[in-house]
Amino acid sequence: MNDTPDDLRIDQPPATLRAMTVERLRGAIISGRFRGGERLVERTLCDQLGVSRSVVREAIRFLEAEGLVETQARSGPVVAKLDWARAHQIYEIRRLLEAEAASACARVADARIKEDLRQALADLEVAFEEATPIRVYEATTRFYETIFLSAGQDISWEVVQRLNSRISRLRALTLATKDRHTSGPAHMASICQAICENDPAAAALAVREHLTEASEIARRLLEAEE
């Protein structure tokens, strides 16, 4: 693990220290700064983040529950490796749940839902322009949350939330390539447009096209690594 840049250090009151530590570590893993298989050494992380070991341990346990960290018998906590077998399952789950949610949202979308979705898309486009992984993670989550909850798909959204960190990792992987025929924001804009036109079939198709392209890029990259 590389020596600390100052942007990892936390200089805030301790009330939300664990949450902030989780956020910083999650962002570092999603962006690829900490790579799959890399050991997470508590003492090093304490120095990098400027927090105690107890806070680091709590954060690691939290990220382990999200599937970003694995604890190995000899090595201790390491960044979970991405492999195509797991990624394929995630894309299939997303394809089913997101296509259905977009379709359902298009059926019920009224003026308020359309405005909320357009605002979420605008925030997403700004986040992509800034190219800050954690901002992209948060804005993309809000975009899909708007779709799922507006469609009344709260249970499906709970399932997606459990996968969100791993989804964001895959998103960062595919967005870093030049292989995409259509950009992430452009795909999201197509989904938004279909919903705002109250076209369920087009909304579901836009989701499937987006995930088909992303999953194919991920497959090539991950199989090449393996």
Beta strands, then each sheet from edge to edge (+ up, - down):
strand 1: 69-72
strand 2: 76-79
sheet 1: 1+ 2-
end
